[in-house]
């Protein structure tokens, strides 16, 4: 996801996406713990997507 796509979404949609990504991050951490993670780079990109959403939400709260 890029920032332009995220900025076009409403706050409710962003919160839903954030919840989904957080659950996916949890699942990937569990896979990493038991050695079944096939693409370790997936965790990094997921964390960045979560950070983008949190940044956009906090920007909207400030204004």
Phi, psi and omega in degrees: 000139174253168187295326181295320178295320182290322181293337180282346182273158177280169180299319180296319178295320179295319178295322177295316177298320179297317178297316179297316181292325178295319177295319179294322178297319177300314180299320179293323177295322178293319178297321179296321181296326181260005174081023181253005183286122184273326181234097180298335180292343180295326179296317181297314181293325178294317178297323179291321176297318178298317180296322178298315181296315179298322179296314181295319179296319181290326176297319180291327179291326182288333183258000000 
